């Protein structure tokens, strides 16, 4: 019985073919932004590697956008872009995502980034929960989001 169960399980695993879902990274609001996939690379630590881009000074109720630091999140790099009106976050997107072409990382990213985006929009801050199973992606997303919000004065 045990051998038969093992053989059936191995056949089932061997015949399973999954393909990664399409990667959609924006939460729409007043002004949509696009997602750009640039060259891919792998790294081993979660640390900021590029400073946040600067934003223009505007009135507190004006619509402003800021891209956070590019963060090395262990499977690649990502940067989060935030659009705010006054102190309200109206859009969050990931314009830079380099995951080395690793299908496992792409699968995690396509599953976790929409969840992280939704949580950040609901919380109106970077104080959100990590996605279970995507700790590195979550940490990188939160770090880049916080740097963008800090640059916006939020």
C-alpha positions as CSV (number, residue, x, y, z in Angstrom):
1,X,0.0,0.0,0.0
2,X,2.8,2.4,0.9
3,X,4.7,1.8,-2.2
4,X,1.6,2.1,-4.4
5,X,0.8,5.4,-2.7
6,X,4.3,6.7,-3.2
7,X,4.2,5.7,-6.9
8,X,0.8,7.4,-7.4
9,X,2.1,10.5,-5.6
10,X,5.3,10.7,-7.7
11,X,3.3,10.3,-10.9
12,X,0.9,13.1,-9.9
13,X,3.8,15.4,-9.0
14,X,5.6,14.6,-12.2
15,X,2.6,15.3,-14.4
16,X,1.8,18.7,-12.7
17,X,2.6,21.6,-14.9
18,X,2.0,25.1,-13.5
19,X,2.7,28.3,-15.4
20,X,3.2,31.6,-13.6
21,X,0.3,34.1,-13.7
22,X,0.6,37.3,-15.6
23,X,2.2,40.0,-13.4
24,X,0.0,43.0,-12.9
25,X,1.4,45.4,-10.4
26,X,-0.7,48.6,-10.2
27,X,-3.6,49.6,-8.1
28,X,-5.5,52.1,-10.2
29,X,-6.6,55.5,-8.9
30,X,-6.6,59.0,-10.5
31,X,-3.5,58.5,-12.7
32,X,-2.4,55.0,-13.7
33,X,1.3,54.2,-14.0
34,X,3.0,51.5,-15.9
35,X,5.1,48.5,-14.7
36,X,8.5,48.1,-16.3
37,X,10.5,45.0,-16.2
38,X,14.2,45.8,-16.6
39,X,17.2,43.6,-16.7
40,X,17.2,40.9,-14.0
41,X,19.7,40.0,-11.4
42,X,19.9,38.0,-8.1
43,X,21.3,39.2,-4.8
44,X,21.5,37.8,-1.3
45,X,20.7,40.5,1.2
46,X,17.8,42.9,1.8
47,X,19.3,46.4,1.7
48,X,18.6,49.7,-0.1
49,X,20.8,50.2,-3.1
50,X,19.5,53.4,-4.8
51,X,18.3,56.5,-3.0
52,X,14.8,57.7,-3.6
53,X,14.2,60.0,-6.5
54,X,13.3,63.6,-5.6
55,X,9.9,65.1,-6.0
56,X,8.9,68.6,-6.6
57,X,7.6,70.8,-3.8
58,X,3.9,71.3,-4.1
59,X,1.0,72.4,-2.0
60,X,-0.2,69.8,0.5
61,X,-3.4,69.1,-1.4
62,X,-1.7,68.8,-4.8
63,X,-1.2,65.4,-6.5
64,X,2.4,64.3,-6.0
65,X,4.3,61.1,-6.9
66,X,7.5,59.6,-5.6
67,X,9.4,56.5,-6.3
68,X,11.1,54.9,-3.3
69,X,14.6,53.5,-3.1
70,X,15.4,50.5,-5.2
71,X,15.7,47.7,-2.7
72,X,17.6,44.4,-3.0
73,X,15.1,41.9,-1.6
74,X,17.2,38.7,-1.9
75,X,15.6,37.5,-5.2
76,X,16.3,40.7,-7.1
77,X,15.4,44.4,-6.8
78,X,12.3,46.4,-6.7
79,X,11.1,50.0,-6.3
80,X,7.7,51.2,-5.3
81,X,6.1,54.3,-6.6
82,X,3.4,56.2,-4.7
83,X,1.0,58.9,-5.7
84,X,-0.7,61.0,-3.1
85,X,-3.2,63.8,-3.0
86,X,-2.6,65.8,0.2
87,X,-1.8,63.1,2.8
88,X,-4.0,60.4,1.1
89,X,-2.3,57.6,-0.9
90,X,-4.2,57.4,-4.2
91,X,-2.0,54.9,-6.2
92,X,0.8,52.5,-5.5
93,X,2.7,50.7,-8.3
94,X,6.0,48.8,-8.8
95,X,7.7,50.4,-11.8
96,X,10.9,48.5,-11.3
97,X,11.0,44.8,-10.6
98,X,14.1,42.7,-11.4
99,X,13.7,39.1,-10.2
100,X,16.4,37.4,-12.2
101,X,13.9,35.6,-14.4
102,X,13.4,33.0,-11.7
103,X,10.0,31.4,-12.1
104,X,9.7,30.8,-8.4
105,X,10.4,34.5,-7.6
106,X,8.0,35.6,-10.4
107,X,5.3,33.4,-8.9
108,X,5.9,34.9,-5.4
109,X,6.0,38.4,-6.8
110,X,2.8,38.0,-8.8
111,X,1.0,36.7,-5.7
112,X,2.4,38.9,-3.0
113,X,2.7,42.4,-4.6
114,X,-1.0,42.9,-5.3
115,X,-1.7,41.8,-1.7
116,X,0.9,44.2,-0.3
117,X,-0.4,47.0,-2.5
118,X,-4.0,46.4,-1.3
119,X,-2.9,46.4,2.3
120,X,-0.9,49.6,1.9
121,X,-3.8,51.4,0.2
122,X,-6.1,50.3,3.1
123,X,-3.6,51.2,5.8
124,X,-2.6,54.5,4.0
125,X,1.0,53.8,5.2
126,X,3.8,51.3,5.1
127,X,2.8,49.7,8.4
128,X,1.4,46.5,6.9
129,X,1.7,42.8,7.4
130,X,4.2,40.7,5.4
131,X,2.7,38.1,3.0
132,X,3.3,34.6,4.3
133,X,5.8,32.8,2.1
134,X,7.0,36.0,0.5
135,X,9.0,37.5,3.4
136,X,11.8,38.9,1.3
137,X,9.5,40.5,-1.3
138,X,7.4,41.9,1.5
139,X,10.4,43.4,3.3
140,X,11.7,45.0,0.1
141,X,8.2,46.4,-0.9
142,X,7.7,47.9,2.6
143,X,11.2,49.4,2.7
144,X,10.8,51.0,-0.7
145,X,7.3,52.2,0.1
146,X,8.4,53.8,3.3
147,X,11.3,55.6,1.6
148,X,8.8,57.0,-0.9
149,X,6.4,58.1,1.8
150,X,9.2,59.7,3.8
151,X,10.3,61.7,0.8
152,X,6.7,62.8,0.3
153,X,6.6,63.9,4.0
154,X,3.9,61.3,4.9
